[in-house]
């Protein structure tokens, strides 16, 4: 509309020039009517064409400027002491602000500049906080929050066979997944996570809880070669997965995805089918990859190649892939992942807790492989969803494992939790940084607590000092879902009560 009136105004100005008509003074708009009347009388006396073209031109310019002014309005302006953009230049703006209209960011800059250009309908000023992109958790099993703490300090196989598999067989239902995901979303949002990549069963219920929370998710429906809680056979799992993909095709918050668990829990044919399904719906594929040494050793023994090389041979990497862990990736594996643009979800807490090893994060980053952070868990492998903690652990783990205190600096760790995670999730065109045109996914983090002062380096403070509990506000898709540390979308009391009920039920089921 604005462009239309500008073009119309130019046309009328040209007509006025051709007609050589006297124009009304631009600084005397109140006299337009009088001048037009006089000029019209002159025209009737044969002294040239009427100056209506000039009048119409000025009117069109006024309309154009009116539409421009209207278009500059913002629904919200969020301002804070610092804005950490994580854009291509990694701009850090002191006394900055973010203007939001609908579900999009319309401007990021200094507070004075933003407030001058964008009259807001509402504003939220946090003078003692940081505004930064929402955190992106690239690997979770959200509903397993209801199994948190069921068994710890055990070897992986014992943990799975003696506790997790029996507990899941007796308790995992659609209702279990719904309430478990509600609990996970509550924890994630309160600690600053706005988007997550999931892999579990009954993912339609994960999607339901995610949308209730107002969060964003890439949600992978698990495919196994044996019976699972929601599918008796791999064929059934594929049918269920395609139905899920159809249901959420084009959803603004949920990307439904196929999630073959791993190479050792699926046959080659099923792995190829999941790739074709992902390609059909143009979504990523989610899978565990080289999490343990045993997985790698078994692949080399049975197949004569690494898990990554096998996926490459099968064509599984010929489209977007979100590969969890990557602890035992070789240099050759990294080259393969780079060539295909596959992303890796690094899960430091999980890898340490299960003694899986240390992922070659510095090599991945140096090679340009998209690398994000994940919590995994929260049962056994990691008992929480705090991505602020994962930033700290990721940075420190790379330092101690490489004997290099400069490895994975604070800014790199934040990159992994934001725009790096968005690249892994194939959502970097929409989220992961605070930039004009991107979705309005942002958080505010308090910096007025004893552990947060003094402030010398914002990036270092976020990674090495601040906590998930310092998150104050959370916005996803332009909608506030957390305000002053309280969820605006989920019923905390009901969720905690339900979690207690499930704890009793699960305990009884294992006796």
N, C-alpha and C positions, 0 to 999 in steps of 0.2 A: 504494500500500500504506500509506504514512504517513497519507494522508487517511482511508482506511478505518478504521484503528485509532483515530484521533482522533474520528471520528463515532461509532464504537461506544462509546468511552469516555463521550462526552457522553450517549448514550442510557442507559448504566448509571447514571450520576450522577443523571439525572432519575428513574429508577426507584427509586433509593435514597432520594431526597427524598420521593417519593410514599409509599413504604413506611415512612417515618420510622424507619428502622432505625439502630441505633448503628453508626457507622463506626469502623474501626480508625484509630488515630492515624497521621497521615501521616509523622510523624518517628519512628515505631516499627515500621517495616516488618518487622523480625525477629519481631515479636509477632503478625503477621497470622494465622498458623495458630492460635495459642492463642486470640486474641480471637474468631476466627470460630467456633471450637469452642464457646466459652462462649456466644456469641450464639445459636448453633444450639440449645444446650440450653435457653436461655430461650425460644426460639420454640416448642420442643416443649412447654414449660410454659404456652404461650398468651400470652406477653408480646410479641407483634408478629411481623412477618415477618423471615425471616433476612436478614442484611446482605450476602448474597452479591453483590448489585448493586454495592455500594461496593467490595468486593474485586475484582470483575471490572473495574470502572472504573479502579482504580489499575493493574491488570495491563495494561489496554489502553493507558493513558498511558505505562507503561514500555516497551511494545512500540513505541509511536509514537515515543518519544524514541530508542529503539534504532535504528529505521529511519532517523530523521533523522541520527543520528550517523554511521551507515554511509554515508548519501548524501552526507555532507560530505567524504568521502575524495577525494583527488586522485591521479591517476597520477603527475603531475609538478608540482613548483613550480620555476619559473624566477625567479631574483632577480638584481638588478643595482643599480648605483649610481643609475641613472635608468631609468624606464620612460616611453617616449614613446608615448602611446596613440593619437593621431590620431582620437579619438572626437569627438563633436559639440562638446564643451567644450575639446578639445585639451588634456586633462589631462596634465601632466608631473609624474610622481611620483618624488620622491627616495627612495632606499632602497626601491624598489618591487619588486613580485613579480606573477607571473602564474600562476594555478593552472589546470591542464589535466586534464581527464578524458576519455579516449578521444580523439576528434578535435576536441573543443570546448573553448573557454575557459570555465571555470566562475566565475572571479573575477579581478579586477584591482584592486590596491590597494597599501597600504604592506606592506612585508615582514612586520612584526610582526602586522598584521591578518590577512594571508593565512595565515601559519603557525599562528596561533591557531585559525583556523576550518577549515583544510583539512590534516589530517595527510597528508603525501604518501608514496606508496610509494617515489618517487625524487625527488631534487632536483638542481638545477644552479645553483650560486651564482657569479655573475660580478661581484665587487665593483668591478672596474675596467673596466666595460663599460656599454653602453646596450642595453636591450631595446626593440625597435621592431617595427612590422609588417613582414612580408616585403615586398620591393619588387616592383612589378608592371610588367613591360615590355610596353607596349601595341602594339608593332610590331616584328616580327622576320621574318627568313627564315632560320631556324635552321640548316638543313642547308648553307647557303652558307658556313658556317664553313670547309669544306674548300676554298673558293675565296678565302680570306682573303689579301689582298696580291697577287692574281694580276695586277692592273693598278690603278695609282693615278695621281692627278694628271692625269686625262683628262676631256674633255667626256663627258657622259652617253651620247650616242648612239654616240660612238666606243668607249666602254667596253663598251657593250652589244653592238654589232655586231661588233667585232673580237676581243673576249675572252669575255664572259659567255655569249652565245648559242652560239658554237662549243664552248666548254667544257661547257656544259650538254648540248648535243646529243650529245656524244661520251661523257659521263661520268655523267650523272644517271640512276641506277637505284634501285630500292628499297634496295639495300644501301648505296649512296652516301648516300641520305637518312637511313638508320638510323644510320650511323656519324657523319655530319655533325651530326645532332641530338644524339647522345650527347656529342660534343665541345662543342657549344653549351650543353647542359644542365650539363655539368661546369663550364664557365666561368661560367655564370649563377649556379649555386648557390653557388659559392665566393665570389662577390662580392655575395651577398645577395638575388638575385632568387628569388622563390618561385613566381611565376606569369608566364606570357607569352602574348601573342597572336601567332600565326604565320600566314604565308601562303606556301605552297610546293606542291610536287608530292609524290605518294605520302604524303599526310598520315597514312595509317594507320601508316606507319613512324615518323613524327614522334610520333604518339600512343604507339606502343610504347616508344620511347626515353624519352618524358616520364614514363610510368608506371614504367619501370625506375628512373629517377632519383628517383621519388617527388615530382615537381613537379606543378604545376597548369598547365593550358593551355587556351586558347581557340584551336583549331587550324582554320585555314581552308584548305580544298581549293581550289586555284586553278582558275578557269574562264577560258578564252580563246577567241577566235573562230577561232584557228588551231591547228595541231598543237602539242602540248606533250609533254614527256617521258613523261607517263602517260596522255594522251588524244589520239587522232588528230583528233577533231572536238568541237565544243561539246556535241553531244548525248551523246557518250561521257563528256565531263567531267561533265555533269549526272547521268548514271547513276552514275558513280563517286562523285560527291559525296553523292548520296542513300544509297548503300550505306554510306558512311562515317558519315553521320549516324545511320543505323539501328544500326550496330555500336556506337556509343558513347552512345546515348540513355540518360540516367540515370546515366552514369558519375560517380563521386565526384570524379575529378580532371580529366577531359577533357570539354570542351564542343566537339563537332564543329560546324563552321560552313561555309557556302558562301562563297567568296571570289572574286567576279568581280574580275579584276585592276584594271581602270579603265574609264572610259567609252570611251577610245580603243582599247581592246583587246577590246571586246565590243560586239555590236549591241544595239539597244534590246530586242528580244525576249528575248535571253538575260539581260539585266539584270532584266527583269520576272520571268522564271522563277526566278532565284536568290532574289528577294524572296519569291515564293510558297513556295519550298522552305524558306527560313528560317522563314517563318510556320508552315508545316506542322509543323515540329519544334520550334517555339518557341525558336529560337536566334538570335543576332545575325548580321549580314552584315558581312563584312570587305572593304574596298575602299581603293584609293589615290584621293585626292581633291585636286585643285589643288596638286600637288606642284611643278610648274614653270610659269613664265610661258607657255611654249609651249603647254602643255596648255590653259591658260585662253584664250589668243589663238586657238588652233585651234577651240575650242568656240564662241567668240563669232563667228568667221568662218563656220564650217560649220553651226552650229545656231542662231545668233542669241541665245545665252544662256550663262551660266556653267555649269561642270560641276555645281555644286550645284543650280542651278535646273533643269537637265536631269534629275537624279536625282529631284528633287521632282516634276516633271511626269510622270515614268515611274512614280511610286509607290514607288520604291526606298527612300525615307526613311520610309515608313509603318510602320516597325517598327524594332527596335534596329539601329543601324549603328555600326561602328567604322571611322572614316575616318582613314586615315593621312596625315599631313603638314599639309594645309590651309594651305600657305604663302601662296597667293594668294587667300584668301577675302576677299570684299568685305563691307561692312557688311550688305548685303542677304543675302548668303550666310549670314552669322552669324545673322541673324534667322531664316532658314529652318531652320538646324540647331537653334537653340534651340526653335523651335516643335515640332519633331519629337523632341526629346530625343536627337539623335544625338551621339555622342562623337567627339572628335578626339585622335589620337595625335601629340604634338609630338615631332619627332626632331631636336634641335639639331645634333648632330654631323653627321648626314647632310646636313642642309640647308646647313650651312657648307661641308662638304667638296666637295659637288657644286655649290656656289654657286647653290643653288636660290632663296635669299632667306631672309627672316626671317618666321616665322609671327606673326600678330597675337595672340599669347597673352594679352596684357593685355585686349584687347577680348573675346576668348573668355571669359575668366574673369569680366569685368565683366558680360557678358551672361548668365552662368550656364550656359554650354555645358560639359558634362563634358569635362575636358581632362587627359590623362595624358602620360607620357613614354615614348618608345620609342627603341631604339638603331638600328633599321633594320639594314642590313648583314647579315653583317659583311664582305661583299666590296665594295670600291670605295666605297660610300656611307659606311661606317663599319667599321673593322677590329676592333671589340671589342663585347662585350655588357655593359659596365660601367655600370650604371644610377646608381651613385654619381657617376660622372663626368658623366652626363647632367644630374643635378640642378645641379651646379656650372655647367655650360655653359648650361643653360636660364636660370638666374638672371642670369648675366653677359651673355648675348646680349640679353636684354630691356633690361638697363640701358644697354648701349652703343647699341642701335638706337633707343632712345627718348630718349637723353640725360638719363635720369633714374635716379640711383643708388638710388632707393627702389623701382624697378619690380621685380616678382617677388622678394619678400623670401624669406629662407631657409625660413620656415615654409610659404609658398605652394609653394615648390619641393618640399618634402617631401610636402605634400599631393598634388601631382601624381604623385609616385612611389608613393603608397600608396593612400589612400582615393579620390583623384581618378582614379587608374588603375583602381581597382576599379569605379568608376561607368562609366568608358568601356567596360570589359569586361563590364558588366552583372552584376557579381558582388559589388556593395557590400553586399548583405544578408548575405553570407557571409564576406568577407575585406576587407582594406584598413585595418582598425583593430583595436586590442586591446580587445575588449568582451565581456562575458559573453554566451554563446550563439553567438558567431561561431566559425568554424573556427580552429583553433590553427595559424596561419601566422605565425611570428615569427622574428626574427634577433637575435643579439647582436653588438655592434660594439665592438671594443677602444678604450679611451681612455687607455691607459697608454704610448703611444709618443711619441717626441719631437715629432712634428707634431700631437699631440692634446692637448698641455698648454701653458699652463693652460687651465682650462675656465671661461668666463664666461657663455656662452650656448649651450645644448645644440643648438638648431636651427641656429645659425650654424656651430657646430663640425662638425655632420654635413655640411652643404652645402659649406662653404668649406675645410675642413681634412681631414676623414676620407676614406679611400680604400676602394675595393672590397676591397683586400687586408687591411683591418682587420676584416672580417667573421670572426667566430670560430665561431659555431654557427648552424645553420639548421634550423627545424622547419616541416614542412608537414603539415597535416591531423593534427597531434598526433604525427607521427613525426619523429624526428631524422634528417636526411639529411646534415648536416655537423656534425662535432664537432672542435673545436680546429683549424679550418681544413682538415680532411681530409674528403673525401667518404666517406660510409658506404654508399652505394648503387651507385656506379659504379666500374669498374676503371680508374683513371687511367692506369696503365702501358699497358694494352691499347689504350685509346683514343688515347693519344699515338702509340703505335707504328703504329696503323692510319692515323692522320692523315698520318704520314710516308710510308706506302705510297701513299696517294692523291695526295700531292703529286708523287711521282715519276711516277705514272701520268698525271696531268693534264698535267704538263709535257711528257711525251712525246706526248700526244695533240694538242698545239697546234703541234708542229713540222711 
